[in-house]
Amino acid sequence: MNIPWKFKSKVFRLLDKFPSGRLVFWFHKHLTKRAKKKVRAFSQSSAHPNWVFHAKNLEKYHCLSNIFEFGAGNHLAQNLYLSSLVEKQWLFDLNYMLDLDLVTTAIESLHSNKLLDKRLNIRSDKDLEKYGIYYRAPADARRTGLAQGSIDACISTNTLEHIPLEELEKIFLEVYRVLKIGGICSIKIDYSDHYSHTDRSISELNFLRYSQTEWESFNHSNHYQNRLRHSDYLVLFRSTNFEIIEESFVVCEDQILFEPDQSFLNSPNWNAISGKFILKKN
């Protein structure tokens, strides 16, 4: 389904009038069908590259006992895949977004393609603990209540771009607190304009043409995009005491037919559409 991005922005403006993120999930599940499409993709025989990225990092740095993730989402396919590798996963969502039907579909798809060892019935959040998954929502990643130094690693997949910078600073200070010495953060970030995911007529960097004031009319809390660039995350992670031990990015290959707003031109690699980081607590 191709949805004109300005129309979609108006829909999210209406959804902003309702406090629960469940309405947004309903929109993705029943109107755009994006949630179902993602779960269908798990019928492939190989693991998603993002899952493999995290798994390799967790193994390389021997972080296999307790991991933490915020913004885990509704189907938990990534966490189910990692459950064969990791003893415990602590998942925090600001709003309750879990869909047990999609979780069951993910389990069946992963198991049938030998990406998951166990095929267990999941009828409640508590049942997820059979996979070593402890789901907490509503829960605040700025104040987790987890003990200091109790976590081996934090993983994040295409979540940070939805959080304002000032909140990211608080979250990563908390992540630093709960990580053990030598613990890591394995991070994948989507820098693209998320409206372009459902509107093929616009560039992956369309949102960079707008000033901050102009962008505010399209940027709503239920579909928030912070528009931070790769260099902004470098500053963020260093300011919250992490050592950046690996970082990479992918730039937009399409011809960009517009001039980005001046505020982005001074950012190195402003045309990146995704980035990866490995951070370490020393």
DRENVEXLUM-979927 format. One line per 8 residues: number of its first residue (from 1); their letters; for each residue x, y, z of N, C-alpha, C, O. Coordinates in steps of 0.001 Angstrom, whole numbers, plus 500000, padded with zeros to 6 digits. Layout:
<nodes>
NUM = A = X:Y:Z:X:Y:Z:X:Y:Z:X:Y:Z ~ ...
</nodes>
This chain:
<nodes>
1 = MNIPWKFK = 500842:498807:500000:500000:500000:500000:500879:501246:500000:501789:501372:500819 ~ 500600:502173:499069:501323:503437:499003:500454:504522:499633:499349:504788:499159 ~ 500945:505143:500694:500169:506152:501419:500869:507500:501309:501992:507637:501794 ~ 500242:508505:500684:500852:509832:500594:501258:510330:501981:500462:510302:502920 ~ 502497:510780:502095:503044:511043:503422:502326:512174:504150:502205:512132:505374 ~ 501854:513175:503431:501163:514280:504109:499806:513831:504644:499355:514297:505690 ~ 499163:512922:503914:497911:512345:504425:498194:511539:505687:497467:511642:506675 ~ 499256:510736:505648:499610:509930:506812:499925:510818:508003:499582:510480:509136
9 = SKVFRLLD = 500573:511945:507761:500867:512891:508840:499581:513394:509484:499513:513547:510703 ~ 498562:513651:508667:497279:514127:509215:496628:513049:510081:496015:513352:511105 ~ 496767:511781:509660:496219:510678:510453:496907:510627:511812:496246:510466:512838 ~ 498231:510765:511824:498957:510730:513088:498625:511938:513962:498657:511848:515190 ~ 498310:513047:513339:497880:514207:514128:496595:513888:514885:496428:514285:516038 ~ 495686:513163:514223:494451:512741:514893:494753:511723:515993:494179:511793:517079 ~ 495647:510786:515715:495992:509772:516707:496646:510381:517938:496562:509821:519031 ~ 497295:511519:517764:497926:512198:518897:496928:512604:519967:497303:512828:521118
17 = KFPSGRLV = 495658:512700:519590:494631:513097:520558:494324:511968:521545:493653:512181:522555 ~ 494825:510760:521239:494598:509609:522098:495922:509205:522735:496930:509111:522035 ~ 495948:508964:524039:497213:508738:524743:497870:507395:524489:499080:507264:524670 ~ 497112:506403:524079:497676:505058:524006:498325:504779:522660:497773:505113:521612 ~ 499508:504162:522698:500177:503742:521475:499484:502580:520796:499842:502237:519669 ~ 498493:501954:521444:497788:500823:520841:497059:501239:519569:496943:500444:518636 ~ 496562:502485:519519:495875:502943:518324:496820:503009:517132:496439:502699:516003 ~ 498062:503420:517400:499053:503469:516333:499335:502060:515823:499426:501832:514616
25 = FWFHKHLT = 499471:501119:516752:499704:499744:516339:498525:499217:515526:498726:498529:514525 ~ 497290:499532:515944:496115:499118:515176:496200:499665:513767:495867:498965:512810 ~ 496639:500904:513624:496782:501547:512313:497757:500753:511440:497476:500485:510272 ~ 498896:500381:512011:499888:499625:511252:499423:498199:510954:499721:497647:509895 ~ 498692:497616:511899:498290:496222:511744:497151:496060:510742:497156:495127:509939 ~ 496168:496972:510787:494948:496772:510009:494838:497664:508774:494163:497301:507811 ~ 495495:498830:508790:495376:499729:507642:496582:499617:506719:496431:499304:505538 ~ 497779:499869:507247:498961:499771:506388:499449:498332:506244:500205:498023:505323
33 = KRAKKKVR = 499013:497432:507166:499410:496021:507160:500905:495818:507410:501417:494723:507176 ~ 501620:496852:507882:503069:496742:508027:503454:495712:509083:504432:494985:508909 ~ 502686:495641:510188:503021:494675:511237:502928:493245:510700:503804:492422:510968 ~ 501872:492949:509947:501709:491598:509397:502785:491289:508369:503297:490170:508323 ~ 503133:492276:507542:504158:492063:506525:505496:491715:507166:506221:490854:506668 ~ 505823:492385:508274:507087:492108:508949:507122:490678:509461:508137:489994:509331 ~ 506024:490226:510041:505999:488871:510584:506044:487841:509458:506672:486793:509608 ~ 505384:488126:508329:505451:487201:507198:506885:487007:506720:507256:485934:506245
41 = AFSQSSAH = 507681:488061:506852:509064:487998:506376:509898:486991:507162:510979:486602:506721 ~ 509399:486568:508327:510164:485630:509145:510064:484199:508598:510655:483276:509160 ~ 509319:484019:507508:509239:482689:506910:510478:482375:506074:510641:481259:505580 ~ 511362:483391:505922:512586:483134:505170:513499:482205:505968:513375:482090:507187 ~ 514418:481546:505262:515234:480519:505901:516445:481068:506641:517072:480338:507409 ~ 516790:482333:506431:517944:482911:507107:517505:484025:508056:516472:484660:507846 ~ 518290:484249:509086:517951:485261:510085:518103:486661:509505:518896:486880:508589 ~ 517344:487599:510039:517422:488990:509608:518821:489531:509914:519373:489222:510969
49 = PNWVFHAK = 519405:490331:509018:520758:490861:509254:520907:491615:510573:521971:491561:511190 ~ 519867:492315:511015:519961:493029:512293:520113:492061:513461:520858:492328:514404 ~ 519399:490930:513394:519504:489928:514467:520903:489335:514498:521487:489138:515563 ~ 521429:489054:513311:522772:488481:513214:523810:489468:513734:524761:489075:514410 ~ 523630:490746:513420:524526:491801:513919:524602:491769:515439:525692:491773:516010 ~ 523438:491737:516097:523427:491707:517567:524009:490405:518097:524800:490413:519040 ~ 523621:489292:517497:524096:487988:517980:525616:487896:517916:526247:487424:518861 ~ 526202:488339:516824:527663:488310:516684:528339:489179:517731:529369:488799:518287
57 = NLEKYHCL = 527762:490346:518001:528347:491242:518999:528244:490665:520401:529187:490762:521186 ~ 527103:490065:520719:526925:489469:522045:527905:488317:522266:528454:488159:523357 ~ 528118:487523:521232:529068:486411:521342:530506:486922:521407:531298:486449:522222 ~ 530837:487870:520567:532205:488382:520501:532656:488961:521833:533804:488781:522238 ~ 531739:489664:522520:532099:490334:523773:531615:489561:525004:531626:490085:526117 ~ 531193:488319:524794:530818:487409:525893:529733:488027:526785:529844:488032:528011 ~ 528690:488545:526142:527581:489185:526863:526320:488346:526662:525437:488728:525894 ~ 526234:487218:527340:525190:486242:527054:524301:485909:528255:523461:485013:528169
65 = SNIFEFGA = 524475:486617:529368:523671:486295:530558:522411:487150:530638:521301:486617:530646 ~ 522573:488470:530699:521442:489384:530844:521581:490515:529844:522579:491235:529851 ~ 520584:490675:528982:520604:491820:528083:519332:492642:528265:518321:492154:528772 ~ 519407:493892:527843:518338:494863:528048:517997:495500:526715:518885:495812:525922 ~ 516697:495692:526468:516260:496394:525263:515061:497259:525605:514174:496831:526344 ~ 515028:498479:525071:513849:499325:525220:513243:499557:523834:513961:499695:522843 ~ 511900:499597:523786:511218:499715:522503:511229:498425:521719:511491:498430:520516 ~ 510945:497313:522385:511040:496001:521730:509939:495769:520707:510138:495004:519763
73 = GNHLAQNL = 508774:496413:520867:507732:496301:519857:506705:495230:520141:506479:494861:521293 ~ 506075:494725:519075:504879:493900:519263:505044:492417:518976:504291:491618:519531 ~ 505996:492003:518133:506088:490583:517778:507291:489872:518395:507299:488643:518473 ~ 508297:490609:518831:509460:490086:519557:510238:489029:518785:510916:488204:519397 ~ 510159:489033:517462:510859:488017:516673:512367:488057:516922:513008:487013:517050 ~ 512924:489255:516989:514358:489372:517245:514730:488753:518586:515733:488047:518692 ~ 513924:489018:519605:514219:488496:520942:514039:486988:521013:514787:486302:521709 ~ 513055:486473:520299:512866:485027:520237:514070:484367:519574:514549:483333:520038
81 = YLSSLVEK = 514554:484961:518500:515743:484443:517826:516943:484431:518773:517696:483458:518815 ~ 517117:485514:519529:518259:485619:520436:518109:484734:521670:519086:484491:522378 ~ 516893:484249:521934:516657:483451:523148:517438:482141:523146:517690:481570:524207 ~ 517821:481664:521970:518634:480446:521900:520075:480703:522301:520849:479772:522527 ~ 520426:481995:522387:521805:482398:522660:521963:483026:524037:522982:482839:524704 ~ 520936:483779:524460:521015:484606:525672:520162:484001:526782:519068:483495:526530 ~ 520669:484058:528005:519946:483474:529140:518694:484270:529492:517613:483693:529607 ~ 518824:485593:529665:517692:486433:530043:517695:487726:529231:518742:488318:528969
89 = QWLFDLNY = 516482:488147:528840:516308:489424:528155:515254:490241:528888:514144:489767:529133 ~ 515611:491471:529234:514706:492384:529925:514242:493421:528916:515033:494241:528450 ~ 512955:493383:528578:512409:494248:527538:511491:495294:528156:510569:494962:528900 ~ 511751:496561:527842:510958:497668:528361:510286:498400:527195:510933:498721:526198 ~ 508977:498660:527331:508254:499497:526380:507517:500584:527153:506925:500334:528203 ~ 507569:501801:526606:506895:502911:527264:505393:502674:527312:504740:503007:528301 ~ 504837:502095:526237:503438:501681:526190:503380:500176:525930:504303:499599:525355 ~ 502284:499551:526360:502119:498123:526119:501809:497915:524637:500746:498316:524164
97 = MLDLDLVT = 502725:497295:523909:502582:497114:522471:502561:495647:522052:502453:495351:520862 ~ 502662:494736:522998:502785:493317:522683:501509:492782:522028:500402:493064:522489 ~ 501671:492011:520953:500560:491335:520290:500870:489844:520307:501723:489377:519552 ~ 500190:489105:521155:500505:487685:521336:500213:486857:520087:500850:485826:519871 ~ 499259:487292:519260:499013:486587:518001:500232:486689:517088:500626:485706:516462 ~ 500830:487883:517014:502012:488065:516183:503213:487337:516788:504056:486813:516060 ~ 503288:487307:518113:504359:486555:518773:504265:485076:518395:505271:484446:518068 ~ 503043:484526:518444:502839:483126:518083:503215:482861:516623:503842:481849:516310
105 = TAIESLHS = 502830:483773:515742:503188:483640:514325:504698:483662:514144:505252:482888:513363 ~ 505367:484565:514881:506830:484645:514805:507470:483348:515292:508415:482855:514676 ~ 506963:482795:516388:507500:481535:516920:507366:480428:515885:508318:479687:515639 ~ 506191:480312:515280:505958:479251:514303:506891:479399:513094:507456:478417:512613 ~ 507044:480642:512610:507891:480872:511435:509359:480606:511746:510062:479967:510964 ~ 509814:481100:512892:511210:480913:513266:511520:479433:513498:512562:478936:513071 ~ 510609:478736:514177:510836:477325:514482:510831:476477:513209:511656:475576:513056 ~ 509913:476763:512308:509828:475961:511078:511052:476145:510196:511365:475282:509376
113 = NKLLDKRL = 511748:477270:510361:512951:477515:509579:514229:477307:510384:515308:477770:510013 ~ 514067:476583:511515:515212:476190:512342:516002:477390:512867:517221:477325:513025 ~ 515284:478488:513133:515892:479671:513732:515523:479791:515209:515933:480738:515880 ~ 514755:478839:515708:514317:478823:517103:514226:477371:517550:513600:476546:516883 ~ 514851:477062:518680:514914:475672:519139:513565:475148:519631:513181:474017:519333 ~ 512849:475988:520392:511628:475527:521058:510386:476183:520455:510388:477367:520118 ~ 509335:475389:520330:508043:475907:519872:507051:475748:521016:506450:474686:521183 ~ 506882:476804:521801:506070:476754:523010:504820:477619:522849:504822:478599:522105
121 = NIRSDKDL = 503764:477247:523551:502532:478029:523528:502688:479287:524377:503141:479218:525519 ~ 502318:480422:523825:502395:481696:524529:500993:482273:524642:500427:482746:523657 ~ 500443:482234:525837:499092:482745:526062:499083:484010:526913:498041:484646:527066 ~ 500245:484381:527472:500332:485568:528328:501766:486071:528333:502681:485386:527877 ~ 501947:487279:528855:503294:487829:528990:504176:486908:529819:505360:486732:529529 ~ 503584:486324:530852:504341:485451:531755:504913:484259:531015:506000:483790:531353 ~ 504201:483755:530006:504679:482599:529248:505971:482890:528495:506724:481969:528178 ~ 506235:484170:528205:507461:484535:527500:508706:484187:528316:509797:484035:527767
129 = EKYGIYYR = 508531:484063:529627:509671:483737:530476:510209:482331:530182:511338:482012:530554 ~ 509405:481491:529516:509892:480179:529073:511036:480338:528074:511873:479450:527918 ~ 511052:481486:527405:512124:481810:526463:513170:482747:527090:514054:483250:526396 ~ 513060:482974:528402:513981:483881:529065:513716:485338:528762:514602:486179:528912 ~ 512483:485647:528330:512100:487019:527971:511193:487579:529054:510150:487003:529363 ~ 511596:488700:529625:510841:489353:530700:510365:490709:530170:511124:491676:530108 ~ 509091:490748:529793:508513:491939:529156:507888:492849:530199:507089:492406:531024 ~ 508262:494144:530159:507761:495118:531115:507173:496316:530372:507877:497001:529631
137 = APADARRT = 505871:496565:530576:505221:497726:529968:503916:498009:530723:503209:497077:531106 ~ 503599:499283:530937:504426:500448:530620:505639:500521:531553:505537:500279:532756 ~ 506781:500860:530965:508028:500933:531725:508914:502018:531131:508914:502250:529922 ~ 509663:502673:531996:510447:503843:531610:511927:503478:531546:512524:503130:532565 ~ 512520:503555:530361:513930:503209:530193:514859:504211:530854:516052:503939:530992 ~ 514349:505353:531263:515182:506336:531979:515360:505949:533442:516307:506380:534099 ~ 514436:505130:533942:514463:504692:535345:514014:503237:535370:512846:502945:535625 ~ 514941:502331:535105:514577:500927:534919:514323:500180:536212:513549:499223:536232
145 = GLAQGSID = 514966:500604:537297:514888:499835:538533:515819:498636:538543:515877:497910:539535 ~ 516553:498415:537452:517531:497327:537414:518746:497692:538256:519105:498865:538357 ~ 519370:496703:538850:520511:496954:539729:521711:497469:538928:521909:497106:537769 ~ 522489:498309:539566:523702:498833:538931:524645:497688:538562:524903:496794:539369 ~ 525152:497731:537335:526106:496720:536887:525533:495330:536719:526274:494349:536779 ~ 524212:495222:536507:523579:493898:536449:523352:493387:535033:522927:492246:534854 ~ 523626:494203:534029:523303:493866:532642:524583:493707:531826:525509:494509:531953 ~ 524633:492678:530993:525794:492439:530122:525796:493335:528901:526845:493815:528469
153 = ACISTNTL = 524592:493561:528337:524535:494309:527078:523167:494952:526910:522165:494485:527451 ~ 523155:496033:526145:521914:496662:525697:521880:496550:524180:522868:496845:523508 ~ 520748:496126:523646:520600:496094:522198:519480:497048:521790:518528:497261:522541 ~ 519603:497614:520602:518580:498533:520107:518536:498441:518590:519564:498544:517922 ~ 517327:498244:518049:517145:498104:516603:516083:499086:516119:514895:498911:516389 ~ 516517:500109:515409:515611:501071:514777:514592:501647:515768:513395:501720:515491 ~ 515107:502050:516920:514269:502655:517965:514719:504072:518301:513885:504946:518539 ~ 516023:504307:518323:516546:505584:518815:516048:506769:518013:515905:507865:518556
161 = EHIPLEEL = 515782:506572:516729:515347:507692:515881:513971:508220:516258:513556:509274:515778 ~ 513257:507489:517122:511912:507900:517528:511894:508625:518879:510820:508918:519405 ~ 513060:508913:519439:513139:509466:520790:513844:510821:520749:514891:510943:520114 ~ 513296:511844:521412:513959:513167:521426:515343:513085:522069:515589:512255:522944 ~ 516237:513960:521620:517612:513938:522080:517720:514029:523592:518497:513291:524199 ~ 516951:514925:524215:517063:515094:525668:516672:513821:526419:517209:513542:527491 ~ 515735:513048:525857:515345:511783:526481:516392:510705:526225:516651:509871:527093 ~ 516992:510717:525040:518060:509769:524743:519230:509930:525715:519824:508942:526146
169 = EKIFLEVY = 519552:511161:526052:520642:511410:526997:520346:510758:528346:521230:510149:528947 ~ 519116:510883:528820:518733:510287:530102:518735:508760:530022:519158:508082:530958 ~ 518261:508231:528903:518221:506774:528730:519627:506197:528743:519871:505183:529398 ~ 520556:506824:528029:521891:506241:527940:522713:506443:529213:523649:505685:529467 ~ 522383:507427:529994:522990:507522:531322:522515:506360:532194:523289:505801:532971 ~ 521229:505999:532059:520692:504859:532801:521282:503547:532274:521617:502660:533060 ~ 521407:503421:530958:522018:502225:530381:523438:502065:530889:523861:500960:531227 ~ 524179:503170:530943:525554:503132:531451:525571:502646:532904:526453:501881:533295
177 = RVLKIGGI = 524607:503086:533688:524539:502697:535105:524305:501200:535258:524968:500554:536070 ~ 523369:500637:534487:522995:499240:534700:523960:498260:534026:523975:497078:534371 ~ 524769:498739:533066:525733:497849:532419:526882:497509:533364:527309:498340:534164 ~ 527373:496281:533260:528575:495898:533977:529791:496520:533284:529703:496931:532127 ~ 530919:496589:533986:532160:497027:533367:532512:496062:532234:532518:494847:532432 ~ 532801:496591:531067:533063:495755:529903:531822:495419:529111:531910:494810:528045 ~ 530639:495817:529628:529391:495576:528909:529295:496444:527662:529963:497471:527550 ~ 528459:496016:526736:528370:496719:525458:526936:497155:525140:525971:496672:525732
185 = CSIKIDYS = 526833:498075:524197:525578:498403:523529:525746:498069:522053:526698:498521:521416 ~ 524835:497286:521511:524821:496933:520095:523629:497645:519475:522483:497350:519815 ~ 523894:498593:518556:522864:499548:518144:522762:499649:516630:523769:499788:515934 ~ 521536:499577:516130:521224:499852:514727:520197:500979:514705:519196:500919:515420 ~ 520438:502016:513884:519551:503176:513808:519147:503414:512362:519975:503336:511455 ~ 517875:503703:512155:517351:504044:510831:517278:505568:510723:516441:506195:511373 ~ 518145:506162:509910:518188:507619:509755:517251:508132:508668:517187:509339:508436 ~ 516528:507247:508004:515709:507676:506873:514393:508296:507331:513962:508116:508470
193 = DHYSHTDR = 513772:509025:506419:512437:509566:506648:511464:508392:506647:511289:507734:505621 ~ 510833:508124:507779:509962:506953:507879:508683:507097:507059:508025:506098:506768 ~ 508324:508320:506685:507194:508479:505778:507502:507868:504412:506594:507440:503699 ~ 508780:507830:504053:509156:507260:502755:508968:505747:502730:508969:505146:501655 ~ 508807:505120:503898:508608:503671:503945:507262:503266:503343:507092:502143:502868 ~ 506305:504208:503373:504977:503906:502827:504563:504889:501733:503424:504853:501267 ~ 505471:505757:501324:505219:506662:500199:506446:506616:499290:507462:507256:499562 ~ 506334:505864:498230:507483:505653:497338:507805:506861:496466:508802:506858:495744
201 = SISELNFL = 506969:507890:496531:507186:509068:495685:508190:510046:496286:508607:510985:495609 ~ 508587:509847:497549:509500:510794:498185:510842:510125:498487:510950:508902:498572 ~ 511857:510974:498645:513203:510499:498954:513270:509954:500379:512474:510324:501242 ~ 514240:509068:500604:514484:508565:501953:514960:509663:502898:514979:509475:504114 ~ 515344:510812:502339:515808:511937:503153:514895:513159:502992:515301:514291:503254 ~ 513683:512915:502565:512756:514016:502294:512614:514972:503470:512524:516185:503281 ~ 512594:514427:504681:512341:515285:505848:513461:516284:506136:513270:517206:506929 ~ 514622:516119:505508:515731:517052:505757:515580:518354:504989:516358:519284:505202
209 = RYSQTEWE = 514607:518441:504112:514405:519686:503372:513747:520763:504238:513724:521938:503871 ~ 513212:520348:505398:512423:521265:506226:513222:521801:507410:514034:521092:508002 ~ 512975:523061:507739:513530:523622:508973:512834:522975:510156:511821:522297:509982 ~ 513358:523173:511351:512756:522579:512533:511323:523065:512725:510437:522282:513067 ~ 511098:524354:512504:509750:524922:512655:508788:524319:511647:507657:523976:511994 ~ 509229:524189:510400:508375:523609:509370:508084:522133:509661:506959:521667:509474 ~ 509095:521410:510114:508940:519981:510348:507974:519688:511492:507329:518639:511497 ~ 507867:520579:512441:506986:520358:513587:505531:520148:513172:504784:519477:513884
217 = SFNHSNHY = 505119:520699:512053:503732:520539:511613:503463:519136:511071:502307:518739:510927 ~ 504533:518378:510768:504389:517017:510250:504839:515946:511251:504570:514761:511055 ~ 505512:516357:512301:506158:515427:513230:505308:515287:514483:505244:516207:515299 ~ 504665:514156:514638:503701:513971:515733:504200:512927:516722:505019:512074:516380 ~ 503705:513000:517935:504248:512151:518998:504075:510665:518694:504901:509853:519112 ~ 503010:510294:517968:502782:508893:517632:503585:508416:516426:503564:507234:516085 ~ 504293:509343:515784:505148:508972:514649:506364:509898:514665:506756:510455:513639 ~ 506948:510046:515846:508001:511027:516050:509311:510580:515411:509712:509422:515531
225 = QNRLRHSD = 509976:511521:514728:511292:511278:514145:512206:512438:514546:511909:513599:514262 ~ 513315:512116:515205:514162:513195:515732:515091:513810:514678:515635:514891:514903 ~ 515280:513154:513551:516117:513616:512435:517590:513798:512817:518326:514500:512124 ~ 518025:513168:513921:519440:513237:514290:520274:512530:513237:519857:511517:512675 ~ 521448:513067:512977:522372:512488:511998:523426:511635:512705:523545:511663:513930 ~ 524177:510887:511924:525183:509981:512484:526133:510712:513427:526468:510204:514497 ~ 526562:511892:513029:527500:512656:513863:526871:513076:515187:527574:513207:516189 ~ 525553:513288:515205:524862:513650:516457:524906:512496:517448:525045:512711:518652
233 = YLVLFRST = 524787:511272:516943:524844:510113:517831:526259:509900:518372:526429:509465:519511 ~ 527257:510202:517571:528633:510125:518070:528811:511028:519275:529412:510631:520273 ~ 528289:512243:519183:528374:513193:520293:527586:512687:521497:528063:512747:522630 ~ 526380:512190:521245:525523:511675:522324:526213:510566:523105:526260:510614:524334 ~ 526741:509581:522415:527313:508418:523095:528576:508794:523879:528805:508277:524972 ~ 529380:509679:523327:530573:510109:524056:530202:510942:525280:530861:510854:526316 ~ 529145:511751:525162:528742:512598:526286:528136:511800:527431:528064:512293:528557 ~ 527693:510557:527154:527134:509698:528205:528154:508644:528651:527791:507610:529212
241 = NFEIIEES = 529429:508926:528393:530575:508195:528962:530959:506907:528248:531835:506185:528724 ~ 530330:506599:527123:530651:505366:526425:531873:505525:525527:532131:506597:524979 ~ 532616:504430:525394:533645:504342:524373:533001:503768:523118:532317:502746:523178 ~ 533218:504418:521990:532700:503922:520717:533770:503024:520115:534810:503510:519671 ~ 533526:501728:520097:534565:500812:519620:534360:500418:518157:535302:499990:517490 ~ 533126:500565:517657:532872:500363:516225:531729:501273:515819:530793:501486:516589 ~ 531804:501812:514606:530699:502593:514058:530789:502595:512545:531878:502617:511972 ~ 529621:502572:511903:529560:502569:510451:528230:503171:510018:527301:503286:510818
249 = FVVCEDQI = 528145:503555:508746:526896:504111:508233:526767:503797:506756:527743:503483:506075 ~ 525525:503892:506277:525207:503687:504864:524569:504966:504350:523646:505487:504975 ~ 525047:505483:503213:524504:506730:502672:523436:506437:501629:523387:505349:501055 ~ 522586:507423:501396:521524:507312:500405:522138:507273:499002:522922:508150:498639 ~ 521783:506267:498228:522322:506122:496880:521479:506830:495829:521927:507018:494698 ~ 520267:507223:496192:519405:507917:495233:519891:509335:494992:520511:509943:495864 ~ 519613:509852:493822:519930:511241:493526:519024:512136:494354:517802:512004:494296 ~ 519602:513035:495114:518828:513925:495977:518524:515202:495200:519432:515963:494868
257 = LFEPDQSF = 517252:515433:494913:516828:516517:494034:516370:517754:494797:515631:518580:494261 ~ 516802:517882:496034:516438:519060:496823:517632:519495:497653:518562:518723:497887 ~ 517589:520733:498088:518625:521269:498963:518189:521054:500410:517141:521562:500808 ~ 518958:520322:501201:518561:520146:502611:518596:521471:503367:519296:522409:502987 ~ 517834:521516:504428:517853:522709:505257:519274:522994:505741:520060:522074:505970 ~ 519584:524251:505890:520935:524668:506254:521424:524017:507545:522623:523794:507707 ~ 520523:523716:508449:520914:523148:509744:521553:521770:509610:522231:521307:510528 ~ 521340:521107:508464:521908:519768:508270:523183:519773:507432:523945:518807:507459
265 = LNSPNWNA = 523414:520834:506702:524549:520850:505782:525887:520808:506500:526882:520362:505928 ~ 525925:521267:507746:527180:521255:508501:527423:519927:509209:528453:519743:509858 ~ 526464:518992:509083:526622:517674:509715:527354:516736:508761:526879:516496:507652 ~ 528501:516203:509173:529185:515230:508310:528255:514044:508039:527554:513569:508933 ~ 528264:513581:506796:527453:512421:506427:525970:512629:506709:525276:511712:507149 ~ 525495:513836:506453:524071:514129:506681:523175:513246:505816:521999:513056:506129 ~ 523736:512697:504712:522947:511885:503786:522942:510402:504146:522548:509574:503325 ~ 523374:510053:505358:523303:508656:505800:521852:508254:506039:521052:509053:506526
273 = ISGKFILK = 521516:507013:505696:520149:506519:505917:520089:505437:506997:519000:505050:507422 ~ 521253:504943:507445:521285:504008:508566:522674:504016:509182:523650:504406:508542 ~ 522747:503581:510429:524029:503529:511115:524062:502405:512129:523027:501960:512624 ~ 525278:501949:512431:525480:500916:513443:526584:501358:514393:527547:502012:513993 ~ 526422:500986:515666:527406:501319:516687:527598:500129:517618:526670:499361:517869 ~ 528804:499993:518117:529078:499158:519279:529731:500059:520306:530789:500636:520051 ~ 529103:500184:521470:529609:501009:522552:530077:500106:523685:529619:498971:523818 ~ 530993:500620:524499:531502:499825:525608:531624:500679:526865:532014:501845:526810
281 = KN = 531281:500068:528002:531463:500714:529294:532794:500247:529884:532977:499061:530155 ~ 533711:501178:530079:535033:500857:530647:535059:501079:532153:536088:500859:532792
</nodes>
